[in-house]
Amino acid sequence: MVLLEATAIGKRFGGVIAVDDVSASVHEHSIHAVIGPNGAGKTTFFNTLSGFYFPDGGTVHFDGREITRMPNWQRVAAGMGRTFQTPSIFPELTVHENLQLGIWSQAGQAFRLRGGTRAQTQAVEARIDELLGFVNLASSRSRLVAELSHGSQRLCEIAMSLSTSPKIVLLDEPMAGLAEAETERIVGVIRDLRERLGLTVLFVEHNMRVVLSLADRITVMDRGRLLAEGTPNEISANEAVRDAYLGREVVDHV
């Protein structure tokens, strides 16, 4: 079943065409990657899917309904989680407080850190414990986010995206700037998003060894256009993709 489908998406900024007639289908319970060189339009495409930009052309369908011009906050309520190239979290708050914000916001209690009924508070704390356990940040519960490593900040942001109980999580370059050990932590969490939580994952990434080992399907963009879409084996064997982005040395040693 297709959970998220973009059809003939176009987006321009003045005279610059950032995304030009790009289509992609993301199947339920899959891990789907979007790749391409810098400037290919990947993040702009992501932003049209998550509602931060409205496309100038084309349509977006999610979970059986059209959401092309639905605001991003309504997409979150409909079951779409999102992270960003630069972690979008509150560094001056603790890990625990960041997750509280996400959970209370989903419950219609935006920016509420204290209060609520005893039952509500207990439910929120139980959910926080669950999320911190999932991303292995339980020991960092009371630490300020600013004190965490870059990789742990990424994990905190992923936990925040899960606090809204999404059906799909969109991750924009989750491994960017990470050392190998922290990259492996993120890879493990992405696998667990599907295997343990039954979620769908759509992610942008430049680490091709990670992409080819992790993704079920890959969408390749180049200069704002769709270059190819297929399985890792199909993408690895695609001469146009090799010439435009992958490089023979990278693919031949995967």
Contacts in CASP RR format, 6 or more apart in sequence:
PFRMAT RR
TARGET T0000
AUTHOR 0000-0000-0000
METHOD contacts of the structure
MODEL  1
MVLLEATAIGKRFGGVIAVDDVSASVHEHSIHAVIGPNGAGKTTFFNTLS
GFYFPDGGTVHFDGREITRMPNWQRVAAGMGRTFQTPSIFPELTVHENLQ
LGIWSQAGQAFRLRGGTRAQTQAVEARIDELLGFVNLASSRSRLVAELSH
GSQRLCEIAMSLSTSPKIVLLDEPMAGLAEAETERIVGVIRDLRERLGLT
VLFVEHNMRVVLSLADRITVMDRGRLLAEGTPNEISANEAVRDAYLGREV
VDHV
1 27 0 8 1.000
1 28 0 8 1.000
2 25 0 8 1.000
2 26 0 8 1.000
2 27 0 8 1.000
2 28 0 8 1.000
2 61 0 8 1.000
3 26 0 8 1.000
3 27 0 8 1.000
3 28 0 8 1.000
3 62 0 8 1.000
3 63 0 8 1.000
3 167 0 8 1.000
3 168 0 8 1.000
3 200 0 8 1.000
4 25 0 8 1.000
4 26 0 8 1.000
4 49 0 8 1.000
4 60 0 8 1.000
4 61 0 8 1.000
4 62 0 8 1.000
4 63 0 8 1.000
4 168 0 8 1.000
4 200 0 8 1.000
4 202 0 8 1.000
5 23 0 8 1.000
5 24 0 8 1.000
5 25 0 8 1.000
5 26 0 8 1.000
5 60 0 8 1.000
5 61 0 8 1.000
5 62 0 8 1.000
6 22 0 8 1.000
6 23 0 8 1.000
6 24 0 8 1.000
6 25 0 8 1.000
6 45 0 8 1.000
6 48 0 8 1.000
6 49 0 8 1.000
6 58 0 8 1.000
6 59 0 8 1.000
6 60 0 8 1.000
7 23 0 8 1.000
7 58 0 8 1.000
7 59 0 8 1.000
7 60 0 8 1.000
7 61 0 8 1.000
8 21 0 8 1.000
8 22 0 8 1.000
8 23 0 8 1.000
8 57 0 8 1.000
8 58 0 8 1.000
8 59 0 8 1.000
9 19 0 8 1.000
9 21 0 8 1.000
9 22 0 8 1.000
9 23 0 8 1.000
9 45 0 8 1.000
9 48 0 8 1.000
9 55 0 8 1.000
9 57 0 8 1.000
9 58 0 8 1.000
9 59 0 8 1.000
9 60 0 8 1.000
10 17 0 8 1.000
10 18 0 8 1.000
10 19 0 8 1.000
10 20 0 8 1.000
10 21 0 8 1.000
10 22 0 8 1.000
10 48 0 8 1.000
10 55 0 8 1.000
10 56 0 8 1.000
10 57 0 8 1.000
10 58 0 8 1.000
11 17 0 8 1.000
11 18 0 8 1.000
11 19 0 8 1.000
11 44 0 8 1.000
11 45 0 8 1.000
11 48 0 8 1.000
11 53 0 8 1.000
11 55 0 8 1.000
11 56 0 8 1.000
11 57 0 8 1.000
12 18 0 8 1.000
12 56 0 8 1.000
17 224 0 8 1.000
18 41 0 8 1.000
18 44 0 8 1.000
18 224 0 8 1.000
19 41 0 8 1.000
19 44 0 8 1.000
19 45 0 8 1.000
19 48 0 8 1.000
19 55 0 8 1.000
19 224 0 8 1.000
20 224 0 8 1.000
20 225 0 8 1.000
21 225 0 8 1.000
21 226 0 8 1.000
22 45 0 8 1.000
22 221 0 8 1.000
22 224 0 8 1.000
22 225 0 8 1.000
22 226 0 8 1.000
23 226 0 8 1.000
24 32 0 8 1.000
24 34 0 8 1.000
24 45 0 8 1.000
24 219 0 8 1.000
24 226 0 8 1.000
24 229 0 8 1.000
26 32 0 8 1.000
26 168 0 8 1.000
26 200 0 8 1.000
26 202 0 8 1.000
26 217 0 8 1.000
27 200 0 8 1.000
27 216 0 8 1.000
27 217 0 8 1.000
28 200 0 8 1.000
29 194 0 8 1.000
29 198 0 8 1.000
29 199 0 8 1.000
29 200 0 8 1.000
30 194 0 8 1.000
30 200 0 8 1.000
30 201 0 8 1.000
30 216 0 8 1.000
30 217 0 8 1.000
31 190 0 8 1.000
31 191 0 8 1.000
31 194 0 8 1.000
31 200 0 8 1.000
31 201 0 8 1.000
31 203 0 8 1.000
31 214 0 8 1.000
31 215 0 8 1.000
31 216 0 8 1.000
32 200 0 8 1.000
32 201 0 8 1.000
32 202 0 8 1.000
32 203 0 8 1.000
32 215 0 8 1.000
32 216 0 8 1.000
32 217 0 8 1.000
32 218 0 8 1.000
32 219 0 8 1.000
33 202 0 8 1.000
33 203 0 8 1.000
33 204 0 8 1.000
33 205 0 8 1.000
33 211 0 8 1.000
33 214 0 8 1.000
33 215 0 8 1.000
33 217 0 8 1.000
33 218 0 8 1.000
33 219 0 8 1.000
34 42 0 8 1.000
34 45 0 8 1.000
34 46 0 8 1.000
34 202 0 8 1.000
34 203 0 8 1.000
34 204 0 8 1.000
34 218 0 8 1.000
34 219 0 8 1.000
34 220 0 8 1.000
34 221 0 8 1.000
35 42 0 8 1.000
35 204 0 8 1.000
35 205 0 8 1.000
35 206 0 8 1.000
35 208 0 8 1.000
35 211 0 8 1.000
35 218 0 8 1.000
35 219 0 8 1.000
35 220 0 8 1.000
35 221 0 8 1.000
35 245 0 8 1.000
36 42 0 8 1.000
36 206 0 8 1.000
36 220 0 8 1.000
36 221 0 8 1.000
36 222 0 8 1.000
36 227 0 8 1.000
36 244 0 8 1.000
36 245 0 8 1.000
37 222 0 8 1.000
37 244 0 8 1.000
37 245 0 8 1.000
39 223 0 8 1.000
39 224 0 8 1.000
40 221 0 8 1.000
40 222 0 8 1.000
40 223 0 8 1.000
40 224 0 8 1.000
41 221 0 8 1.000
41 224 0 8 1.000
42 204 0 8 1.000
42 221 0 8 1.000
43 85 0 8 1.000
43 172 0 8 1.000
43 204 0 8 1.000
44 53 0 8 1.000
44 224 0 8 1.000
45 221 0 8 1.000
45 224 0 8 1.000
46 170 0 8 1.000
46 172 0 8 1.000
46 202 0 8 1.000
46 204 0 8 1.000
47 53 0 8 1.000
48 54 0 8 1.000
48 55 0 8 1.000
48 60 0 8 1.000
49 60 0 8 1.000
49 170 0 8 1.000
49 202 0 8 1.000
50 72 0 8 1.000
50 75 0 8 1.000
50 80 0 8 1.000
50 81 0 8 1.000
50 82 0 8 1.000
50 170 0 8 1.000
51 67 0 8 1.000
51 70 0 8 1.000
51 71 0 8 1.000
51 72 0 8 1.000
51 75 0 8 1.000
52 72 0 8 1.000
54 68 0 8 1.000
54 69 0 8 1.000
55 68 0 8 1.000
58 68 0 8 1.000
59 66 0 8 1.000
59 68 0 8 1.000
60 66 0 8 1.000
60 67 0 8 1.000
60 68 0 8 1.000
61 67 0 8 1.000
62 75 0 8 1.000
62 78 0 8 1.000
62 79 0 8 1.000
62 80 0 8 1.000
62 168 0 8 1.000
63 78 0 8 1.000
63 79 0 8 1.000
63 167 0 8 1.000
65 78 0 8 1.000
67 74 0 8 1.000
67 75 0 8 1.000
67 78 0 8 1.000
70 78 0 8 1.000
72 82 0 8 1.000
76 82 0 8 1.000
76 106 0 8 1.000
76 164 0 8 1.000
76 166 0 8 1.000
77 106 0 8 1.000
77 164 0 8 1.000
79 164 0 8 1.000
79 165 0 8 1.000
79 166 0 8 1.000
79 167 0 8 1.000
79 168 0 8 1.000
80 166 0 8 1.000
80 167 0 8 1.000
80 168 0 8 1.000
80 170 0 8 1.000
81 161 0 8 1.000
81 162 0 8 1.000
81 164 0 8 1.000
81 166 0 8 1.000
81 168 0 8 1.000
81 169 0 8 1.000
81 170 0 8 1.000
82 161 0 8 1.000
82 169 0 8 1.000
82 170 0 8 1.000
82 172 0 8 1.000
83 154 0 8 1.000
83 157 0 8 1.000
83 158 0 8 1.000
83 161 0 8 1.000
83 169 0 8 1.000
83 170 0 8 1.000
83 171 0 8 1.000
83 172 0 8 1.000
83 174 0 8 1.000
84 157 0 8 1.000
84 172 0 8 1.000
85 172 0 8 1.000
85 173 0 8 1.000
85 176 0 8 1.000
87 150 0 8 1.000
87 153 0 8 1.000
87 154 0 8 1.000
87 156 0 8 1.000
87 157 0 8 1.000
88 157 0 8 1.000
89 98 0 8 1.000
89 145 0 8 1.000
89 153 0 8 1.000
89 156 0 8 1.000
89 157 0 8 1.000
89 160 0 8 1.000
90 97 0 8 1.000
90 98 0 8 1.000
90 101 0 8 1.000
90 145 0 8 1.000
91 144 0 8 1.000
91 145 0 8 1.000
91 146 0 8 1.000
92 144 0 8 1.000
92 145 0 8 1.000
92 146 0 8 1.000
93 101 0 8 1.000
93 144 0 8 1.000
93 145 0 8 1.000
94 141 0 8 1.000
94 142 0 8 1.000
94 143 0 8 1.000
94 144 0 8 1.000
94 145 0 8 1.000
95 132 0 8 1.000
95 137 0 8 1.000
95 140 0 8 1.000
95 141 0 8 1.000
95 142 0 8 1.000
95 143 0 8 1.000
95 145 0 8 1.000
95 148 0 8 1.000
95 156 0 8 1.000
96 128 0 8 1.000
96 132 0 8 1.000
96 141 0 8 1.000
96 142 0 8 1.000
97 113 0 8 1.000
98 145 0 8 1.000
98 156 0 8 1.000
98 160 0 8 1.000
99 127 0 8 1.000
99 128 0 8 1.000
99 131 0 8 1.000
99 132 0 8 1.000
99 156 0 8 1.000
99 159 0 8 1.000
99 160 0 8 1.000
99 163 0 8 1.000
100 112 0 8 1.000
100 113 0 8 1.000
100 124 0 8 1.000
100 128 0 8 1.000
101 110 0 8 1.000
101 111 0 8 1.000
101 113 0 8 1.000
101 160 0 8 1.000
102 160 0 8 1.000
102 163 0 8 1.000
102 164 0 8 1.000
103 124 0 8 1.000
103 127 0 8 1.000
103 128 0 8 1.000
103 163 0 8 1.000
104 110 0 8 1.000
104 111 0 8 1.000
104 112 0 8 1.000
104 113 0 8 1.000
104 124 0 8 1.000
105 111 0 8 1.000
105 164 0 8 1.000
106 163 0 8 1.000
106 164 0 8 1.000
106 165 0 8 1.000
107 120 0 8 1.000
109 116 0 8 1.000
115 121 0 8 1.000
127 163 0 8 1.000
128 141 0 8 1.000
129 138 0 8 1.000
131 159 0 8 1.000
131 162 0 8 1.000
131 163 0 8 1.000
132 138 0 8 1.000
132 140 0 8 1.000
132 141 0 8 1.000
132 159 0 8 1.000
134 159 0 8 1.000
134 162 0 8 1.000
134 189 0 8 1.000
134 192 0 8 1.000
134 196 0 8 1.000
134 197 0 8 1.000
135 155 0 8 1.000
135 156 0 8 1.000
135 158 0 8 1.000
135 159 0 8 1.000
135 189 0 8 1.000
136 155 0 8 1.000
136 185 0 8 1.000
136 189 0 8 1.000
137 152 0 8 1.000
137 155 0 8 1.000
137 156 0 8 1.000
137 159 0 8 1.000
140 148 0 8 1.000
140 152 0 8 1.000
140 156 0 8 1.000
145 153 0 8 1.000
145 156 0 8 1.000
148 156 0 8 1.000
149 182 0 8 1.000
150 177 0 8 1.000
150 178 0 8 1.000
150 182 0 8 1.000
151 178 0 8 1.000
151 182 0 8 1.000
151 185 0 8 1.000
151 186 0 8 1.000
152 182 0 8 1.000
154 174 0 8 1.000
154 178 0 8 1.000
154 182 0 8 1.000
154 186 0 8 1.000
155 185 0 8 1.000
155 186 0 8 1.000
155 189 0 8 1.000
158 169 0 8 1.000
158 171 0 8 1.000
158 174 0 8 1.000
158 186 0 8 1.000
158 189 0 8 1.000
161 169 0 8 1.000
162 169 0 8 1.000
162 197 0 8 1.000
166 199 0 8 1.000
167 199 0 8 1.000
167 200 0 8 1.000
168 199 0 8 1.000
168 200 0 8 1.000
168 201 0 8 1.000
168 202 0 8 1.000
169 193 0 8 1.000
169 199 0 8 1.000
169 200 0 8 1.000
169 201 0 8 1.000
169 202 0 8 1.000
170 202 0 8 1.000
170 203 0 8 1.000
171 190 0 8 1.000
171 201 0 8 1.000
171 202 0 8 1.000
171 203 0 8 1.000
171 204 0 8 1.000
172 203 0 8 1.000
172 204 0 8 1.000
173 203 0 8 1.000
173 204 0 8 1.000
173 205 0 8 1.000
173 206 0 8 1.000
174 186 0 8 1.000
174 190 0 8 1.000
174 203 0 8 1.000
174 205 0 8 1.000
175 183 0 8 1.000
175 186 0 8 1.000
175 187 0 8 1.000
175 205 0 8 1.000
175 206 0 8 1.000
175 207 0 8 1.000
175 210 0 8 1.000
176 206 0 8 1.000
178 186 0 8 1.000
183 207 0 8 1.000
183 210 0 8 1.000
187 210 0 8 1.000
187 214 0 8 1.000
190 201 0 8 1.000
190 203 0 8 1.000
190 214 0 8 1.000
191 214 0 8 1.000
193 199 0 8 1.000
193 201 0 8 1.000
194 200 0 8 1.000
194 201 0 8 1.000
203 215 0 8 1.000
205 211 0 8 1.000
208 246 0 8 1.000
208 250 0 8 1.000
208 251 0 8 1.000
208 254 0 8 1.000
209 250 0 8 1.000
209 254 0 8 1.000
211 218 0 8 1.000
211 232 0 8 1.000
212 218 0 8 1.000
212 232 0 8 1.000
212 235 0 8 1.000
212 236 0 8 1.000
212 251 0 8 1.000
212 254 0 8 1.000
213 232 0 8 1.000
213 254 0 8 1.000
215 232 0 8 1.000
216 231 0 8 1.000
217 229 0 8 1.000
217 230 0 8 1.000
217 231 0 8 1.000
218 228 0 8 1.000
218 229 0 8 1.000
218 230 0 8 1.000
218 231 0 8 1.000
218 232 0 8 1.000
218 235 0 8 1.000
219 226 0 8 1.000
219 228 0 8 1.000
219 229 0 8 1.000
219 230 0 8 1.000
220 226 0 8 1.000
220 227 0 8 1.000
220 228 0 8 1.000
220 229 0 8 1.000
220 235 0 8 1.000
220 238 0 8 1.000
220 241 0 8 1.000
220 244 0 8 1.000
220 245 0 8 1.000
221 227 0 8 1.000
222 244 0 8 1.000
222 245 0 8 1.000
227 240 0 8 1.000
227 241 0 8 1.000
227 244 0 8 1.000
227 245 0 8 1.000
228 234 0 8 1.000
228 235 0 8 1.000
228 238 0 8 1.000
228 240 0 8 1.000
228 241 0 8 1.000
235 241 0 8 1.000
235 246 0 8 1.000
236 246 0 8 1.000
236 251 0 8 1.000
236 254 0 8 1.000
242 248 0 8 1.000
242 251 0 8 1.000
END
